[in-house]
Structures are given as structure tokens and as C-alpha cells.
Amino acid sequence: MNIVLSGETVNLERELTISELIAKYDMKKETVVVELNGELPDKDQYDNITTKEGDRIELIRFVGGG
Amino acid sequence: MMKILINGAEHSMRGGATAGDAAGMVKPEADVIILNGFMTDRSALLNDGDTVYLIKKGEVPTDEEMRRLMTSRHTPLIAERLRQCRMAVCGLGGLGSNIALNLARMGVGSLLLIDYDVVEPSNLNRQQYFTDQLGMKKTEASLANLKRVNPYLDYDVRDMYVDRNNIPGLFDGCDVIIEAFDKAENKAMLISYASKIYGETHIIGASGVAGLGCFTEFRVIKAGRNVHIVGDFTSEAQPGRGLMATRVAVVAGIQSNLAVRLVLGGLAD
């Protein structure tokens, strides 16, 4: 399956949940906001939503400091 | 007759009138007179179109004088639109204490200011507090400082810790919500839940502000329909890469300027 992650086409061997996708890129679910096809899905749904062919995804990483 | 702008209001004066005559008309007790941007004395001759500011040292301008001052600096349409706005600043640390001051100086009419913490010595390297405020609640210290900038805005301070359970209702009536927290988890939590509940409100967050990297590393990304995030997305605060006044203030400036731009729309350009 191909998705577009941060503007680049990425091939996934199988569909992943958003939580799995975050973990695959060594990020933590608690500090990432995910944009999926122009929307910001509910954080509680990251374990349930799975990637689909052609999804456009941004993993927005928050780091500490402010 | 000459038209003279005195403390922001237009007055007609006869030819040959002096700054002292202007003071006599508007503020006889004035002890500082500024004519077209330069300090002068009562004997200075006025010319048609001159701008005079009369100041009594130690006196706070009235609400009406303050409005005229903001209107003349910002133009009437922008001043009026900002006066009608309500903006929330979540976290009053390095980002938030600077953002709150920027928004007060811009004349944003209503400010919701949220923090749970107290001012401690390590804050003074970048946060807009002063040595005599150590130990004060940041909400109270901010309120005191902001009132010195503009006593006539509506300040709504909340000494509280924001979590997902108290977000509903918290930002009702806000045109903009600014995320200025310190911890990454709190940032992501606020952006995620607030964007869901307040889908019509502009939300502006920050990520990656530590250290002394060049300003060209900063980006503003748009996420979803109503969220913007500012920062370099990598410079985490950690031992050896602390939070610095000069860089944090740049991001605070970008966030506050974006907040103002978003509510002004076409008026900003």
C-alpha cells in the first residue's frame, strides 16, 4: 500500500493503525498530532483508524519548551 | 485658524498660538510637552497640522485617551476589530508572557490568560516577569504587568492546569486560542482536543523553540482546517540546549502576529 507521508510516497507492507505508524517513525503518540487527508482525527481514535491506499498523512511532532 | 492634534483629538487654534496655549486648553497641569515627536517647552510656536502630546508625569491616561492613542497608531478599522476580539493564551511562560504583552499592546479587547505555576528565578532569563515578582502566581504577575501596559482591556485570568476534561467550555467566545505550554504532551493534547471542540476558532501552537538556532529554521505549518503550528519542530529544551530569551521571543512574536493577522483577514495586508 502506498501513502503520502510528509509529501513523500511511502510503501507500507500492510495497513497500519495511526498508532503503529507513529511508532514506526520512533515517535510517541502523546507528543504527535496527526493530520489525515486534511483533517485532525480524534487522538482517542489513533488505535482504531488504519491507513488506506493514497492517504495523505502528516505526523506533526511536538517537542518540549515554551 | 490652524488644525492642531492635541492628545489625539483635533482642535482649532488661532495663528501664532504656542504649545503653552494648547496645554492651557486641554491639560494645564501637563509637565511634558511633545511637539511632532520632540520634547519642547510652552513657548514653542505651533503650525497648522502639528501634533502635540501633553503629559502629566505619573498620570495614567483615561480609557478614552488610550483608545484615541491606539486608533491613531493602528488606524480605526484595525483598532476597532482588535478591540472586539477575545484571545486565549494557554501557558504564561517564555512564549505566553511575551504573547500576552504583545496582544495587550495591540489592544486585543479581551484576554483569557491561563497558567498554574509561580514565577521562579530560572524563569527570568526569558519570561516577562521581574525580580520583585518571584514567588507570585504567573497569572497575577502577568495581570499586574499587562495592566501597566493597558488598564482598560478585559483580563480574564485563570489559575488552572488545562487537561482534556476542562477544555470544553473554557474557550467559549474566543476568536483565537494560543498554545504556549512547555511540555510536549500538553501541547499535543491541547491542539488535538481544542481543534475538535472549537472547530471555528483559530488555534496557534508552537514546537521547537529551544537553543540559539537561526530564525530561518522556523516554519509555520497549517494542520486541519483551523490549526497553525510555529517552530523548527526539533529543538527540544534539554540539558545543553536551554530556552533563551532571544529565540523564544521570536516564536512568541510569530504566534502573536499570526493571531492578529488571522482575525484581521484582509485588513492586515
Interface residues (C-beta under 8 A of the other chain):
Chain A: E30 T31 V32 V33 E35 G38 E39 L40 D42 K43 E58 I60 R61 F62 V63 G64 G65 G66
Chain B: G91 G93 G94 L95 G96 A180 F181 D182 K183 A184 E185 K187 A188 M189 I191 S192 Y193 S195 K196 G205 A206 S207 G208 V209 A210 I221 A223 G224 R225 V227 I229 G231 F233 T234 S235 E236 A237 Q238 L243 V248
